[in-house]
Amino acid sequence: MPGRRHLAREYGAPECPAEGCERPAGFATTTPGEGPCRRHGGAAPATPLTLAAAPLARSPESSGTPVERRLRGPGRPTRDPLKLVRVLLTCARRADFPFEEAYDLAASTSLAYMSDRRAEEGWEALARNRAAWADAYAGPPSGHQAH
C-alpha cells in the first residue's frame, strides 16, 4: 500500500505466531514481546492510546529564550531559518494557535542545531522583528485581498 511503512520485528526478537506475520510478538497488545500481535488475536490494551490535545505547559526546564530551548547536537540547522519561521507561523495560524505559542515554537525550531553564536544572532534578528511577525499573524489570511 503506497505510503504505508512495514513494521518488522528486530532481528532475533520473538515474532507473532500467526503464519506469515512479521510483526513483533504482542505488538500493540497488553503483552508486548509474547503471543500474537493485536491483528492476530492479541489482547488490546485496556485504555486505548490517544493523542489528546492538552494546553502547552511550561516546565522549569523549558523556561528561557528559544535559543536556550533549541535542539542541540549532531543535527543540521535549516538553510533558511526565516522561511521556516514563516511556514511554521502559517501552519500555526491555520490551526488557531495563539501568536505567543506559535512564535515561541517557530523561533526555537528555526534556531535548532545552530552554533551558539549563530543562534544568538538569529534570535536577535527574530526579536527585533517580533512586532512585524505579530502584525502579519493577526492580519487577513493569505490570499485575501482588501476591497
N, CA, C and O atoms as CSV, one atom per row, in Angstrom:
chain,resi,resn,atom,element,x,y,z
A,1,MET,N,N,0.857,-1.168,0.000
A,1,MET,CA,C,0.000,0.000,0.000
A,1,MET,C,C,0.902,1.230,0.000
A,1,MET,O,O,1.789,1.321,0.848
A,2,PRO,N,N,0.711,2.191,-0.928
A,2,PRO,CA,C,1.576,3.360,-1.003
A,2,PRO,C,C,1.532,4.172,0.282
A,2,PRO,O,O,0.466,4.388,0.857
A,3,GLY,N,N,2.695,4.619,0.723
A,3,GLY,CA,C,2.792,5.463,1.893
A,3,GLY,C,C,2.776,4.716,3.211
A,3,GLY,O,O,2.995,5.316,4.263
A,4,ARG,N,N,2.523,3.425,3.175
A,4,ARG,CA,C,2.472,2.651,4.413
A,4,ARG,C,C,3.840,2.051,4.677
A,4,ARG,O,O,4.498,1.536,3.773
A,5,ARG,N,N,4.249,2.125,5.916
A,5,ARG,CA,C,5.538,1.555,6.287
A,5,ARG,C,C,5.332,0.201,6.937
A,5,ARG,O,O,4.397,0.004,7.713
A,6,HIS,N,N,6.200,-0.712,6.616
A,6,HIS,CA,C,6.135,-2.057,7.168
A,6,HIS,C,C,6.847,-2.062,8.510
A,6,HIS,O,O,7.970,-1.570,8.619
A,7,LEU,N,N,6.208,-2.611,9.526
A,7,LEU,CA,C,6.828,-2.708,10.834
A,7,LEU,C,C,7.267,-4.148,11.041
A,7,LEU,O,O,6.438,-5.040,11.222
A,8,ALA,N,N,8.551,-4.363,11.014
A,8,ALA,CA,C,9.090,-5.702,11.231
A,8,ALA,C,C,9.731,-5.751,12.611
A,8,ALA,O,O,10.117,-4.725,13.173
A,9,ARG,N,N,9.832,-6.920,13.124
A,9,ARG,CA,C,10.460,-7.093,14.434
A,9,ARG,C,C,11.974,-6.954,14.318
A,9,ARG,O,O,12.538,-7.079,13.231
A,10,GLU,N,N,12.621,-6.695,15.445
A,10,GLU,CA,C,14.075,-6.637,15.469
A,10,GLU,C,C,14.623,-8.040,15.256
A,10,GLU,O,O,13.982,-9.028,15.615
A,11,TYR,N,N,15.800,-8.118,14.677
A,11,TYR,CA,C,16.423,-9.410,14.421
A,11,TYR,C,C,16.587,-10.168,15.730
A,11,TYR,O,O,17.147,-9.641,16.691
A,12,GLY,N,N,16.105,-11.393,15.769
A,12,GLY,CA,C,16.241,-12.252,16.944
A,12,GLY,C,C,15.122,-12.091,17.959
A,12,GLY,O,O,15.012,-12.909,18.872
A,13,ALA,N,N,14.289,-11.065,17.831
A,13,ALA,CA,C,13.183,-10.864,18.773
A,13,ALA,C,C,12.050,-11.813,18.412
A,13,ALA,O,O,11.910,-12.201,17.253
A,14,PRO,N,N,11.234,-12.191,19.405
A,14,PRO,CA,C,10.126,-13.098,19.101
A,14,PRO,C,C,9.135,-12.450,18.141
A,14,PRO,O,O,8.919,-11.239,18.179
A,15,GLU,N,N,8.544,-13.263,17.291
A,15,GLU,CA,C,7.585,-12.731,16.318
A,15,GLU,C,C,6.201,-13.263,16.622
A,15,GLU,O,O,6.027,-14.229,17.365
A,16,CYS,N,N,5.226,-12.606,16.029
A,16,CYS,CA,C,3.832,-13.030,16.155
A,16,CYS,C,C,3.739,-14.467,15.632
A,16,CYS,O,O,4.287,-14.767,14.572
A,17,PRO,N,N,3.056,-15.357,16.355
A,17,PRO,CA,C,2.988,-16.756,15.906
A,17,PRO,C,C,2.074,-16.982,14.698
A,17,PRO,O,O,2.051,-18.090,14.162
A,18,ALA,N,N,1.327,-15.979,14.256
A,18,ALA,CA,C,0.455,-16.161,13.089
A,18,ALA,C,C,1.314,-16.389,11.849
A,18,ALA,O,O,2.322,-15.712,11.647
A,19,GLU,N,N,0.907,-17.336,11.034
A,19,GLU,CA,C,1.681,-17.684,9.844
A,19,GLU,C,C,1.840,-16.487,8.914
A,19,GLU,O,O,0.860,-15.848,8.532
A,20,GLY,N,N,3.080,-16.194,8.558
A,20,GLY,CA,C,3.393,-15.122,7.622
A,20,GLY,C,C,3.487,-13.734,8.245
A,20,GLY,O,O,3.893,-12.791,7.565
A,21,CYS,N,N,3.128,-13.580,9.506
A,21,CYS,CA,C,3.187,-12.259,10.156
A,21,CYS,C,C,4.612,-11.997,10.642
A,21,CYS,O,O,5.215,-12.839,11.308
A,22,GLU,N,N,5.134,-10.839,10.307
A,22,GLU,CA,C,6.491,-10.485,10.713
A,22,GLU,C,C,6.515,-9.445,11.825
A,22,GLU,O,O,7.583,-8.951,12.189
A,23,ARG,N,N,5.356,-9.111,12.364
A,23,ARG,CA,C,5.302,-8.132,13.447
A,23,ARG,C,C,5.928,-8.732,14.705
A,23,ARG,O,O,6.022,-9.951,14.846
A,24,PRO,N,N,6.355,-7.852,15.616
A,24,PRO,CA,C,6.881,-8.359,16.892
A,24,PRO,C,C,5.780,-9.071,17.675
A,24,PRO,O,O,4.603,-8.732,17.559
A,25,ALA,N,N,6.170,-10.039,18.454
A,25,ALA,CA,C,5.206,-10.751,19.295
A,25,ALA,C,C,4.533,-9.748,20.221
A,25,ALA,O,O,5.194,-8.895,20.813
A,26,GLY,N,N,3.213,-9.857,20.341
A,26,GLY,CA,C,2.470,-8.990,21.247
A,26,GLY,C,C,2.395,-7.536,20.835
A,26,GLY,O,O,2.091,-6.673,21.659
A,27,PHE,N,N,2.672,-7.248,19.554
A,27,PHE,CA,C,2.659,-5.863,19.089
A,27,PHE,C,C,1.285,-5.226,19.325
A,27,PHE,O,O,0.263,-5.800,18.949
A,28,ALA,N,N,1.261,-4.043,19.946
A,28,ALA,CA,C,0.054,-3.258,20.235
A,28,ALA,C,C,-0.929,-4.019,21.130
A,28,ALA,O,O,-2.142,-3.867,20.988
A,29,THR,N,N,-0.411,-4.832,22.047
A,29,THR,CA,C,-1.269,-5.571,22.972
A,29,THR,C,C,-0.826,-5.297,24.400
A,29,THR,O,O,0.113,-4.540,24.641
A,30,THR,N,N,-1.520,-5.926,25.341
A,30,THR,CA,C,-1.151,-5.790,26.755
A,30,THR,C,C,0.032,-6.676,27.113
A,30,THR,O,O,0.553,-6.599,28.225
A,31,THR,N,N,0.461,-7.522,26.172
A,31,THR,CA,C,1.583,-8.428,26.436
A,31,THR,C,C,2.683,-8.255,25.394
A,31,THR,O,O,2.954,-9.191,24.642
A,32,PRO,N,N,3.322,-7.097,25.324
A,32,PRO,CA,C,4.368,-6.918,24.326
A,32,PRO,C,C,5.499,-7.933,24.524
A,32,PRO,O,O,5.922,-8.211,25.646
A,33,GLY,N,N,5.967,-8.471,23.407
A,33,GLY,CA,C,7.055,-9.428,23.458
A,33,GLY,C,C,6.621,-10.876,23.551
A,33,GLY,O,O,7.455,-11.778,23.482
A,34,GLU,N,N,5.313,-11.113,23.707
A,34,GLU,CA,C,4.844,-12.500,23.778
A,34,GLU,C,C,3.449,-12.626,23.185
A,34,GLU,O,O,2.622,-11.722,23.306
A,35,GLY,N,N,3.207,-13.751,22.550
A,35,GLY,CA,C,1.887,-14.038,21.979
A,35,GLY,C,C,1.660,-13.330,20.653
A,35,GLY,O,O,2.564,-12.702,20.103
A,36,PRO,N,N,0.422,-13.445,20.145
A,36,PRO,CA,C,0.105,-12.853,18.844
A,36,PRO,C,C,0.020,-11.319,18.924
A,36,PRO,O,O,-0.205,-10.738,19.986
A,37,CYS,N,N,0.210,-10.698,17.765
A,37,CYS,CA,C,0.043,-9.247,17.684
A,37,CYS,C,C,-1.447,-8.934,17.770
A,37,CYS,O,O,-2.272,-9.846,17.737
A,38,ARG,N,N,-1.793,-7.681,17.877
A,38,ARG,CA,C,-3.194,-7.305,18.026
A,38,ARG,C,C,-4.029,-7.737,16.826
A,38,ARG,O,O,-5.174,-8.160,16.989
A,39,ARG,N,N,-3.471,-7.636,15.632
A,39,ARG,CA,C,-4.207,-8.008,14.425
A,39,ARG,C,C,-4.564,-9.489,14.415
A,39,ARG,O,O,-5.577,-9.882,13.836
A,40,HIS,N,N,-3.737,-10.307,15.054
A,40,HIS,CA,C,-3.957,-11.749,15.014
A,40,HIS,C,C,-4.454,-12.302,16.343
A,40,HIS,O,O,-4.166,-13.452,16.677
A,41,GLY,N,N,-5.199,-11.499,17.108
A,41,GLY,CA,C,-5.869,-12.006,18.297
A,41,GLY,C,C,-5.281,-11.614,19.626
A,41,GLY,O,O,-5.797,-12.031,20.663
A,42,GLY,N,N,-4.228,-10.833,19.643
A,42,GLY,CA,C,-3.667,-10.388,20.918
A,42,GLY,C,C,-4.627,-9.434,21.618
A,42,GLY,O,O,-5.425,-8.762,20.965
A,43,ALA,N,N,-4.551,-9.376,22.940
A,43,ALA,CA,C,-5.457,-8.531,23.725
A,43,ALA,C,C,-5.080,-7.066,23.573
A,43,ALA,O,O,-3.923,-6.684,23.746
A,44,ALA,N,N,-6.076,-6.257,23.249
A,44,ALA,CA,C,-5.866,-4.816,23.120
A,44,ALA,C,C,-5.652,-4.219,24.503
A,44,ALA,O,O,-6.214,-4.711,25.481
A,45,PRO,N,N,-4.846,-3.165,24.598
A,45,PRO,CA,C,-4.665,-2.506,25.898
A,45,PRO,C,C,-6.016,-2.038,26.439
A,45,PRO,O,O,-6.905,-1.672,25.670
A,46,ALA,N,N,-6.165,-2.052,27.768
A,46,ALA,CA,C,-7.423,-1.666,28.399
A,46,ALA,C,C,-7.765,-0.204,28.102
A,46,ALA,O,O,-8.927,0.132,27.874
A,47,THR,N,N,-6.773,0.640,28.105
A,47,THR,CA,C,-7.004,2.045,27.778
A,47,THR,C,C,-6.349,2.314,26.439
A,47,THR,O,O,-5.126,2.237,26.319
A,48,PRO,N,N,-7.152,2.630,25.427
A,48,PRO,CA,C,-6.575,2.859,24.115
A,48,PRO,C,C,-5.648,4.063,24.120
A,48,PRO,O,O,-5.853,5.028,24.855
A,49,LEU,N,N,-4.641,3.984,23.296
A,49,LEU,CA,C,-3.715,5.096,23.168
A,49,LEU,C,C,-4.382,6.192,22.353
A,49,LEU,O,O,-4.870,5.946,21.250
A,50,THR,N,N,-4.403,7.385,22.890
A,50,THR,CA,C,-4.992,8.505,22.173
A,50,THR,C,C,-4.056,9.690,22.244
A,50,THR,O,O,-3.248,9.818,23.164
A,51,LEU,N,N,-4.183,10.545,21.261
A,51,LEU,CA,C,-3.443,11.789,21.265
A,51,LEU,C,C,-4.426,12.872,21.668
A,51,LEU,O,O,-5.209,13.349,20.847
A,52,ALA,N,N,-4.382,13.251,22.912
A,52,ALA,CA,C,-5.307,14.265,23.406
A,52,ALA,C,C,-4.669,15.636,23.307
A,52,ALA,O,O,-3.485,15.810,23.595
A,53,ALA,N,N,-5.456,16.587,22.903
A,53,ALA,CA,C,-4.960,17.952,22.848
A,53,ALA,C,C,-4.911,18.485,24.263
A,53,ALA,O,O,-5.925,18.529,24.959
A,54,ALA,N,N,-3.747,18.881,24.676
A,54,ALA,CA,C,-3.577,19.435,26.013
A,54,ALA,C,C,-2.916,20.794,25.890
A,54,ALA,O,O,-2.107,21.013,24.989
A,55,PRO,N,N,-3.251,21.703,26.782
A,55,PRO,CA,C,-2.607,23.005,26.705
A,55,PRO,C,C,-1.106,22.871,26.948
A,55,PRO,O,O,-0.661,22.027,27.727
A,56,LEU,N,N,-0.345,23.709,26.277
A,56,LEU,CA,C,1.091,23.686,26.470
A,56,LEU,C,C,1.420,24.265,27.828
A,56,LEU,O,O,1.036,25.392,28.142
A,57,ALA,N,N,2.122,23.501,28.622
A,57,ALA,CA,C,2.523,23.991,29.931
A,57,ALA,C,C,4.039,24.082,29.950
A,57,ALA,O,O,4.734,23.187,29.471
A,58,ARG,N,N,4.523,25.135,30.488
A,58,ARG,CA,C,5.967,25.311,30.564
A,58,ARG,C,C,6.494,24.702,31.855
A,58,ARG,O,O,6.015,24.993,32.951
A,59,SER,N,N,7.469,23.869,31.693
A,59,SER,CA,C,8.119,23.315,32.859
A,59,SER,C,C,9.314,24.201,33.182
A,59,SER,O,O,9.735,24.996,32.342
A,60,PRO,N,N,9.863,24.077,34.380
A,60,PRO,CA,C,11.030,24.901,34.708
A,60,PRO,C,C,12.175,24.703,33.724
A,60,PRO,O,O,12.947,25.626,33.466
A,61,GLU,N,N,12.285,23.474,33.165
A,61,GLU,CA,C,13.369,23.218,32.221
A,61,GLU,C,C,13.153,23.947,30.902
A,61,GLU,O,O,14.114,24.235,30.188
A,62,SER,N,N,11.889,24.251,30.571
A,62,SER,CA,C,11.620,24.852,29.273
A,62,SER,C,C,11.589,26.374,29.323
A,62,SER,O,O,11.369,27.020,28.299
A,63,SER,N,N,11.806,26.955,30.497
A,63,SER,CA,C,11.798,28.407,30.561
A,63,SER,C,C,13.079,28.940,29.941
A,63,SER,O,O,14.061,28.212,29.803
A,64,GLY,N,N,13.063,30.177,29.578
A,64,GLY,CA,C,14.216,30.790,28.935
A,64,GLY,C,C,13.879,31.171,27.508
A,64,GLY,O,O,12.736,31.041,27.072
A,65,THR,N,N,14.861,31.632,26.801
A,65,THR,CA,C,14.644,32.073,25.431
A,65,THR,C,C,14.624,30.875,24.485
A,65,THR,O,O,15.074,29.787,24.844
A,66,PRO,N,N,14.100,31.078,23.273
A,66,PRO,CA,C,14.151,29.998,22.286
A,66,PRO,C,C,15.573,29.519,22.011
A,66,PRO,O,O,15.777,28.359,21.652
A,67,VAL,N,N,16.548,30.394,22.175
A,67,VAL,CA,C,17.946,29.979,21.985
A,67,VAL,C,C,18.308,28.919,23.010
A,67,VAL,O,O,18.984,27.942,22.688
A,68,GLU,N,N,17.860,29.109,24.239
A,68,GLU,CA,C,18.179,28.151,25.308
A,68,GLU,C,C,17.399,26.844,25.169
A,68,GLU,O,O,17.852,25.797,25.632
A,69,ARG,N,N,16.227,26.904,24.532
A,69,ARG,CA,C,15.393,25.705,24.393
A,69,ARG,C,C,15.599,24.977,23.072
A,69,ARG,O,O,15.024,23.908,22.870
A,70,ARG,N,N,16.385,25.514,22.190
A,70,ARG,CA,C,16.537,24.902,20.868
A,70,ARG,C,C,17.195,23.535,20.968
A,70,ARG,O,O,17.898,23.236,21.933
A,71,LEU,N,N,16.956,22.715,19.956
A,71,LEU,CA,C,17.597,21.401,19.895
A,71,LEU,C,C,19.070,21.583,19.603
A,71,LEU,O,O,19.466,22.463,18.839
A,72,ARG,N,N,19.866,20.746,20.216
A,72,ARG,CA,C,21.316,20.793,20.006
A,72,ARG,C,C,21.792,19.396,19.682
A,72,ARG,O,O,21.085,18.415,19.915
A,73,GLY,N,N,22.972,19.314,19.151
A,73,GLY,CA,C,23.526,18.003,18.884
A,73,GLY,C,C,24.006,17.883,17.462
A,73,GLY,O,O,24.326,18.886,16.824
A,74,PRO,N,N,24.060,16.654,16.949
A,74,PRO,CA,C,24.644,16.421,15.634
A,74,PRO,C,C,23.713,16.727,14.465
A,74,PRO,O,O,24.071,16.450,13.321
A,75,GLY,N,N,22.540,17.283,14.712
A,75,GLY,CA,C,21.621,17.589,13.618
A,75,GLY,C,C,22.142,18.710,12.732
A,75,GLY,O,O,23.163,19.332,13.027
A,76,ARG,N,N,21.428,18.954,11.651
A,76,ARG,CA,C,21.809,20.032,10.729
A,76,ARG,C,C,20.856,21.203,10.897
A,76,ARG,O,O,19.643,21.005,10.966
A,77,PRO,N,N,21.390,22.431,10.965
A,77,PRO,CA,C,20.497,23.585,11.022
A,77,PRO,C,C,19.810,23.787,9.675
A,77,PRO,O,O,20.314,23.363,8.635
A,78,THR,N,N,18.664,24.435,9.711
A,78,THR,CA,C,17.948,24.709,8.474
A,78,THR,C,C,18.724,25.717,7.636
A,78,THR,O,O,19.426,26.575,8.171
A,79,ARG,N,N,18.590,25.605,6.326
A,79,ARG,CA,C,19.297,26.520,5.433
A,79,ARG,C,C,18.687,27.908,5.444
A,79,ARG,O,O,19.396,28.901,5.279
A,80,ASP,N,N,17.379,27.986,5.637
A,80,ASP,CA,C,16.687,29.265,5.591
A,80,ASP,C,C,15.773,29.396,6.809
A,80,ASP,O,O,14.581,29.102,6.721
A,81,PRO,N,N,16.327,29.840,7.956
A,81,PRO,CA,C,15.542,29.901,9.188
A,81,PRO,C,C,14.309,30.802,9.088
A,81,PRO,O,O,13.271,30.477,9.665
A,82,LEU,N,N,14.397,31.910,8.378
A,82,LEU,CA,C,13.252,32.814,8.282
A,82,LEU,C,C,12.114,32.191,7.484
A,82,LEU,O,O,10.942,32.403,7.797
A,83,LYS,N,N,12.453,31.433,6.467
A,83,LYS,CA,C,11.414,30.737,5.706
A,83,LYS,C,C,10.725,29.705,6.592
A,83,LYS,O,O,9.508,29.538,6.526
A,84,LEU,N,N,11.503,29.017,7.417
A,84,LEU,CA,C,10.937,28.041,8.332
A,84,LEU,C,C,9.999,28.720,9.330
A,84,LEU,O,O,8.925,28.194,9.623
A,85,VAL,N,N,10.390,29.873,9.848
A,85,VAL,CA,C,9.519,30.615,10.767
A,85,VAL,C,C,8.204,30.956,10.067
A,85,VAL,O,O,7.130,30.785,10.643
A,86,ARG,N,N,8.289,31.433,8.837
A,86,ARG,CA,C,7.084,31.803,8.086
A,86,ARG,C,C,6.161,30.599,7.890
A,86,ARG,O,O,4.950,30.700,8.084
A,87,VAL,N,N,6.733,29.478,7.509
A,87,VAL,CA,C,5.929,28.267,7.275
A,87,VAL,C,C,5.285,27.797,8.581
A,87,VAL,O,O,4.102,27.460,8.602
A,88,LEU,N,N,6.055,27.774,9.664
A,88,LEU,CA,C,5.509,27.318,10.943
A,88,LEU,C,C,4.422,28.256,11.460
A,88,LEU,O,O,3.411,27.801,11.995
A,89,LEU,N,N,4.625,29.566,11.303
A,89,LEU,CA,C,3.599,30.514,11.740
A,89,LEU,C,C,2.336,30.385,10.890
A,89,LEU,O,O,1.223,30.492,11.406
A,90,THR,N,N,2.508,30.157,9.602
A,90,THR,CA,C,1.347,29.968,8.723
A,90,THR,C,C,0.537,28.753,9.159
A,90,THR,O,O,-0.688,28.820,9.259
A,91,CYS,N,N,1.219,27.651,9.416
A,91,CYS,CA,C,0.530,26.432,9.862
A,91,CYS,C,C,-0.128,26.635,11.224
A,91,CYS,O,O,-1.255,26.192,11.444
A,92,ALA,N,N,0.569,27.298,12.131
A,92,ALA,CA,C,0.016,27.534,13.468
A,92,ALA,C,C,-1.210,28.431,13.403
A,92,ALA,O,O,-2.173,28.237,14.145
A,93,ARG,N,N,-1.168,29.404,12.520
A,93,ARG,CA,C,-2.324,30.295,12.379
A,93,ARG,C,C,-3.531,29.524,11.868
A,93,ARG,O,O,-4.646,29.707,12.355
A,94,ARG,N,N,-3.304,28.667,10.893
A,94,ARG,CA,C,-4.401,27.848,10.360
A,94,ARG,C,C,-4.969,26.918,11.421
A,94,ARG,O,O,-6.147,26.563,11.376
A,95,ALA,N,N,-4.134,26.524,12.373
A,95,ALA,CA,C,-4.568,25.632,13.453
A,95,ALA,C,C,-5.067,26.412,14.672
A,95,ALA,O,O,-5.333,25.824,15.721
A,96,ASP,N,N,-5.193,27.718,14.536
A,96,ASP,CA,C,-5.704,28.594,15.601
A,96,ASP,C,C,-4.853,28.611,16.862
A,96,ASP,O,O,-5.382,28.724,17.968
A,97,PHE,N,N,-3.536,28.499,16.702
A,97,PHE,CA,C,-2.644,28.671,17.842
A,97,PHE,C,C,-2.586,30.147,18.196
A,97,PHE,O,O,-2.643,30.988,17.299
A,98,PRO,N,N,-2.476,30.489,19.467
A,98,PRO,CA,C,-2.228,31.880,19.828
A,98,PRO,C,C,-0.840,32.284,19.320
A,98,PRO,O,O,0.065,31.453,19.243
A,99,PHE,N,N,-0.684,33.549,18.978
A,99,PHE,CA,C,0.582,34.002,18.408
A,99,PHE,C,C,1.766,33.696,19.322
A,99,PHE,O,O,2.807,33.242,18.848
A,100,GLU,N,N,1.624,33.936,20.616
A,100,GLU,CA,C,2.765,33.751,21.528
A,100,GLU,C,C,3.299,32.319,21.480
A,100,GLU,O,O,4.510,32.109,21.415
A,101,GLU,N,N,2.407,31.346,21.512
A,101,GLU,CA,C,2.848,29.948,21.446
A,101,GLU,C,C,3.443,29.620,20.089
A,101,GLU,O,O,4.466,28.941,19.995
A,102,ALA,N,N,2.795,30.110,19.039
A,102,ALA,CA,C,3.275,29.828,17.684
A,102,ALA,C,C,4.647,30.450,17.451
A,102,ALA,O,O,5.532,29.809,16.884
A,103,TYR,N,N,4.826,31.684,17.883
A,103,TYR,CA,C,6.092,32.385,17.681
A,103,TYR,C,C,7.212,31.703,18.456
A,103,TYR,O,O,8.319,31.530,17.946
A,104,ASP,N,N,6.912,31.319,19.690
A,104,ASP,CA,C,7.905,30.648,20.522
A,104,ASP,C,C,8.356,29.335,19.889
A,104,ASP,O,O,9.550,29.040,19.829
A,105,LEU,N,N,7.380,28.546,19.414
A,105,LEU,CA,C,7.689,27.281,18.761
A,105,LEU,C,C,8.486,27.500,17.476
A,105,LEU,O,O,9.473,26.808,17.226
A,106,ALA,N,N,8.054,28.460,16.667
A,106,ALA,CA,C,8.730,28.729,15.394
A,106,ALA,C,C,10.157,29.217,15.626
A,106,ALA,O,O,11.079,28.811,14.919
A,107,ALA,N,N,10.334,30.081,16.610
A,107,ALA,CA,C,11.675,30.618,16.884
A,107,ALA,C,C,12.622,29.518,17.352
A,107,ALA,O,O,13.719,29.380,16.811
A,108,SER,N,N,12.217,28.735,18.346
A,108,SER,CA,C,13.121,27.702,18.860
A,108,SER,C,C,13.392,26.627,17.813
A,108,SER,O,O,14.490,26.073,17.771
A,109,THR,N,N,12.409,26.324,16.970
A,109,THR,CA,C,12.606,25.324,15.920
A,109,THR,C,C,13.561,25.840,14.853
A,109,THR,O,O,14.426,25.101,14.383
A,110,SER,N,N,13.412,27.091,14.474
A,110,SER,CA,C,14.278,27.635,13.418
A,110,SER,C,C,15.723,27.780,13.877
A,110,SER,O,O,16.631,27.819,13.047
A,111,LEU,N,N,15.948,27.862,15.177
A,111,LEU,CA,C,17.304,28.017,15.711
A,111,LEU,C,C,17.948,26.671,16.053
A,111,LEU,O,O,19.088,26.632,16.517
A,112,ALA,N,N,17.234,25.580,15.830
A,112,ALA,CA,C,17.734,24.253,16.206
A,112,ALA,C,C,19.036,23.920,15.498
A,112,ALA,O,O,19.219,24.215,14.317
A,113,TYR,N,N,19.914,23.311,16.234
A,113,TYR,CA,C,21.191,22.772,15.765
A,113,TYR,C,C,22.192,23.829,15.292
A,113,TYR,O,O,23.230,23.483,14.729
A,114,MET,N,N,21.898,25.090,15.509
A,114,MET,CA,C,22.855,26.141,15.136
A,114,MET,C,C,23.935,26.241,16.209
A,114,MET,O,O,23.740,25.824,17.350
A,115,SER,N,N,25.063,26.796,15.822
A,115,SER,CA,C,26.099,27.084,16.802
A,115,SER,C,C,25.548,28.150,17.748
A,115,SER,O,O,24.604,28.861,17.407
A,116,ASP,N,N,26.136,28.255,18.925
A,116,ASP,CA,C,25.656,29.241,19.894
A,116,ASP,C,C,25.673,30.651,19.306
A,116,ASP,O,O,24.706,31.396,19.460
A,117,ARG,N,N,26.759,31.019,18.637
A,117,ARG,CA,C,26.877,32.364,18.071
A,117,ARG,C,C,25.807,32.611,17.019
A,117,ARG,O,O,25.147,33.650,17.028
A,118,ARG,N,N,25.636,31.660,16.117
A,118,ARG,CA,C,24.647,31.835,15.044
A,118,ARG,C,C,23.222,31.858,15.606
A,118,ARG,O,O,22.381,32.621,15.131
A,119,ALA,N,N,22.952,31.037,16.600
A,119,ALA,CA,C,21.617,31.024,17.212
A,119,ALA,C,C,21.334,32.346,17.923
A,119,ALA,O,O,20.221,32.865,17.831
A,120,GLU,N,N,22.315,32.896,18.624
A,120,GLU,CA,C,22.136,34.197,19.287
A,120,GLU,C,C,21.842,35.280,18.260
A,120,GLU,O,O,20.950,36.103,18.462
A,121,GLU,N,N,22.590,35.285,17.157
A,121,GLU,CA,C,22.360,36.280,16.105
A,121,GLU,C,C,20.976,36.106,15.483
A,121,GLU,O,O,20.278,37.088,15.227
A,122,GLY,N,N,20.584,34.866,15.242
A,122,GLY,CA,C,19.268,34.595,14.671
A,122,GLY,C,C,18.156,35.035,15.606
A,122,GLY,O,O,17.153,35.595,15.163
A,123,TRP,N,N,18.330,34.783,16.910
A,123,TRP,CA,C,17.325,35.180,17.880
A,123,TRP,C,C,17.212,36.704,17.960
A,123,TRP,O,O,16.111,37.243,18.066
A,124,GLU,N,N,18.341,37.387,17.911
A,124,GLU,CA,C,18.305,38.858,17.930
A,124,GLU,C,C,17.524,39.388,16.732
A,124,GLU,O,O,16.725,40.314,16.874
A,125,ALA,N,N,17.748,38.811,15.561
A,125,ALA,CA,C,17.031,39.250,14.357
A,125,ALA,C,C,15.529,38.970,14.502
A,125,ALA,O,O,14.706,39.813,14.146
A,126,LEU,N,N,15.175,37.799,15.018
A,126,LEU,CA,C,13.761,37.476,15.206
A,126,LEU,C,C,13.119,38.405,16.234
A,126,LEU,O,O,12.003,38.886,16.033
A,127,ALA,N,N,13.818,38.651,17.319
A,127,ALA,CA,C,13.273,39.503,18.384
A,127,ALA,C,C,13.093,40.947,17.898
A,127,ALA,O,O,12.119,41.604,18.264
A,128,ARG,N,N,14.023,41.444,17.078
A,128,ARG,CA,C,13.907,42.812,16.542
A,128,ARG,C,C,12.664,42.949,15.672
A,128,ARG,O,O,12.064,44.022,15.612
A,129,ASN,N,N,12.275,41.877,15.004
A,129,ASN,CA,C,11.145,41.922,14.069
A,129,ASN,C,C,9.886,41.262,14.619
A,129,ASN,O,O,8.974,40.937,13.858
A,130,ARG,N,N,9.828,41.067,15.903
A,130,ARG,CA,C,8.680,40.388,16.531
A,130,ARG,C,C,7.362,41.103,16.223
A,130,ARG,O,O,6.362,40.455,15.915
A,131,ALA,N,N,7.358,42.406,16.303
A,131,ALA,CA,C,6.128,43.158,16.054
A,131,ALA,C,C,5.634,42.945,14.623
A,131,ALA,O,O,4.430,42.830,14.396
A,132,ALA,N,N,6.544,42.891,13.669
A,132,ALA,CA,C,6.156,42.659,12.272
A,132,ALA,C,C,5.576,41.257,12.102
A,132,ALA,O,O,4.592,41.076,11.384
A,133,TRP,N,N,6.183,40.257,12.764
A,133,TRP,CA,C,5.652,38.896,12.710
A,133,TRP,C,C,4.253,38.867,13.321
A,133,TRP,O,O,3.352,38.229,12.777
A,134,ALA,N,N,4.068,39.557,14.452
A,134,ALA,CA,C,2.762,39.582,15.123
A,134,ALA,C,C,1.709,40.245,14.245
A,134,ALA,O,O,0.580,39.762,14.160
A,135,ASP,N,N,2.069,41.355,13.587
A,135,ASP,CA,C,1.128,42.049,12.695
A,135,ASP,C,C,0.719,41.143,11.536
A,135,ASP,O,O,-0.457,41.061,11.182
A,136,ALA,N,N,1.700,40.469,10.954
A,136,ALA,CA,C,1.404,39.578,9.830
A,136,ALA,C,C,0.520,38.417,10.290
A,136,ALA,O,O,-0.371,37.986,9.559
A,137,TYR,N,N,0.764,37.917,11.493
A,137,TYR,CA,C,-0.007,36.806,12.041
A,137,TYR,C,C,-1.460,37.215,12.276
A,137,TYR,O,O,-2.378,36.425,12.058
A,138,ALA,N,N,-1.658,38.443,12.717
A,138,ALA,CA,C,-3.002,38.932,13.031
A,138,ALA,C,C,-3.747,39.451,11.806
A,138,ALA,O,O,-4.962,39.643,11.860
A,139,GLY,N,N,-3.036,39.680,10.701
A,139,GLY,CA,C,-3.649,40.241,9.500
A,139,GLY,C,C,-4.599,39.286,8.828
A,139,GLY,O,O,-4.824,38.177,9.312
A,140,PRO,N,N,-5.166,39.715,7.700
A,140,PRO,CA,C,-6.095,38.835,6.976
A,140,PRO,C,C,-5.365,37.595,6.457
A,140,PRO,O,O,-4.168,37.661,6.176
A,141,PRO,N,N,-6.062,36.475,6.326
A,141,PRO,CA,C,-5.442,35.254,5.811
A,141,PRO,C,C,-4.806,35.500,4.449
A,141,PRO,O,O,-5.308,36.309,3.669
A,142,SER,N,N,-3.724,34.823,4.163
A,142,SER,CA,C,-3.054,34.988,2.880
A,142,SER,C,C,-4.012,34.615,1.747
A,142,SER,O,O,-4.836,33.710,1.882
A,143,GLY,N,N,-3.888,35.321,0.645
A,143,GLY,CA,C,-4.761,35.065,-0.483
A,143,GLY,C,C,-5.995,35.958,-0.494
A,143,GLY,O,O,-6.692,36.036,-1.505
A,144,HIS,N,N,-6.275,36.641,0.635
A,144,HIS,CA,C,-7.406,37.549,0.702
A,144,HIS,C,C,-6.939,38.962,0.391
A,144,HIS,O,O,-5.935,39.423,0.934
A,145,GLN,N,N,-7.639,39.623,-0.449
A,145,GLN,CA,C,-7.293,40.998,-0.797
A,145,GLN,C,C,-8.358,41.925,-0.239
A,145,GLN,O,O,-9.551,41.625,-0.268
A,146,ALA,N,N,-7.893,43.061,0.271
A,146,ALA,CA,C,-8.842,44.066,0.773
A,146,ALA,C,C,-9.535,44.724,-0.401
A,146,ALA,O,O,-8.901,44.989,-1.422
A,147,HIS,N,N,-10.809,44.991,-0.279
A,147,HIS,CA,C,-11.559,45.625,-1.366
A,147,HIS,C,C,-11.825,47.059,-1.035
A,147,HIS,O,O,-12.446,47.770,-1.824
